[in-house]
Amino acid sequence: MRLVLVLSLALALPAALGAQGTIIPRPCLPIRPCPAPMPWGVERTASNVRVTLQDRVLHYEVEERFVNRGGGIAEADYVFPLPDDAAFQDLKLSIDGELVAGETMSADKARGIYEEIVRRQRDPALVEWMGQGMLRARIFPIRAGEEKRVVVRFDAIARREGDALRVDYRRGAPDARAVPPVRIMPVDDATSGVRSGDAARDRESETFSLAIPDDGRYGDPYSPTHRLVKRSGNGRITVEAEGSTREVTVLVPLRQSNEPAVTMLAHATSDEERFALITLTPPARIVRHTPRDVTLVLDVSGSMSGRKLEQAKAAGRQVLGTLGESDRFRLIDFSTDVRTFRDEFVAATPANLRAAQRYLDELEAEGSTNIAGALDAALEPETPAGRLPLVLFLTDGAPTVGETRPEAIAERAAKERGRARVFTFGVGADVNAALVERLALEAHGTASFVRPNEDVEHAVGVVASRLTDPVVTDLRVRAEGVKLDRVLPAGPIDLFAGQDLVLLARYEGDGQATIHFTGTSAAGPVEWTERVEFPDRERGNAFVPRLWATQRVGWLAAEKRRVGASREIDDEIRALGERYAIPTEFTSYLVQEPGMVAQNGPVPLQMQPGRL
């Protein structure tokens, strides 16, 4: 019998709150024979999260401690997800009481070195890219009774919601009915079962703290989920959450202004290596918001039965709750056939909203998945000028009836969508991720993926709440005095009330420059300008290139799924991973014992040529 231990850990912001991390002892292989079956395995004993806010960027440090309570040597996979657009900085592993960092290299080379070290039963760790923001750290060995300490650091842009910056952290399962935070699963050749690790969970210590500058830019942090203990000193305000910190939300109030505010963080080490993080905060006073035409499309095929359908209905009720008196809406549900609440858009009156809620309550899951037909119905009506068309599209599968070719579906949607913004939600493991992502990205929307056991209602609710009040649509940026290159996100952007525009770019030139932001509002054209100093050299803000490179890799990966693989795209992803030390599908991050370097295999420093 071998043991599989799953410890759930979420390193996530609102867009991926349900994501869970795991640590899984690996099976015995010829190169790593197990001395004897272990009665129990690895337990997590502590999880400490420290977040620091600096210039609108959140710096995360997650420290995990694990103890092997089994009777033999264990090798574990520590799997953790990163928040959307977060940039991995490093992982440190405790080796002989010392925290040791690693280096980035090609994935094949790193894997070969790791396996060679494992054969010698030494102390490596290997961080590999798993896709969709998931990273895996392979840790060996964890000896019987030994404690291993793992420290993961990453950076993420602080997103604004309303009058505050929002900081979320969730570890463990997103729902009591999902996988428990600690699970021990004995597995042998014939049977498998689940036993709860309640004793381990009870012993686990959890902390969460957030530090912000005490310089007048921010108000006192507060939390809708926890009582916060505040302390001040050394120019910082630090708050700690009391009680269980499995789900923490902290809001940091911002000082409001009736004038737009533009900030820029630069990192420039040479003429070729110049990066900028540009943030636009629109004025607090907006004369008028743009009315919306909102279409909610729900998959009610047979695979959505049970809990998923109930969550989808609840998500629909949340969307209806965001509608204002100037908005119009439609409801579309589809399986083998496509059905609608009304044939046309209807005003968001109390009577219409009550009727729509009754319609949602009566939905049943059955039939196949006609994605093409549902998109045709959602994109068919034309929205008059002065209104913003939004489509929220939720599905848990791949097309099975009607047009089933993803490429043809995407091309037809591109011809039909007009000005509509499409926001997609892929639920579960069977969804066609490439199609869901392409439909959204080509229509100025976002694609959200809800993993098994995650909360569909929460994922849809977060997006719907952010789309409440359009402030400026088709917002574009240009600069005079310097050249902005490879700007991310690319293309025109819609800005909603309570949100900032955050851009990452490379720049050419230096000195004073004028940044222009132009777009359209309900009152007509909008233009905001700001004079900004772009430095010739700036060694601070070293996280900016990593954030830019991470978003660039994500953009390239989406292009690869959209147009197919090419040598040029693969070469750029590989070069970005190696240059900016981020795990990708072609690069990995290897931690070795002090005194070892990566060549064709691990070589002690004292044995290297030219070293004494």
Secondary structure, 3 states (H helix, E strand, C coil): CEEEEEECECCCCHHHCCCCEEEEECCCECCECCCCCCCCCEEEEEEEEEEEEECCEEEEEEEEEEEECCCCCEEEEEEEECCCCCEEEEEEEEECCEEECEEEEEHHHHHHHHHHHHHCCCCCEEEEEEECCEEEEEEEEECCCCEEEEEEEEEEECCEECCEEEEEEECCCCCCCCCCCEEEEEECCCCECCEECHHHHHHCEEEEEEEEECCCCECCCECCCCCEEEEEECCEEEEEECCCCCEEEEEEEECCCCCCEEEEEEEECCCCCEEEEEEEECCCCCCCCCCEEEEEEEECCHHHCCHHHHHHHHHHHHHHHCCCCCCEEEEEEECCCEEECCCCCEECCHHHHHHHHHHHHCCCCCCCCCHHHHHHHHHCCCCCCCCEEEEEEEECCCCCCCCCCHHHHHHHHHHHCCCCEEEEEEECCCCCHHHHHHHHHCCCCCEEEECCCCCHHHHHHHHHHHCCCEEEEEEEEEEECCEEEEEECCCCEEEECCCCEEEEEEEECCEEEEEEEEEEECCEEEEEEEEEEECCCECCCCHHHHHHHHHHHHHHHHHHHHHCCCHHHHHHHHHHHHHHCCCCCCEEEEECCCCEEECCCEEEHHHCCCCC
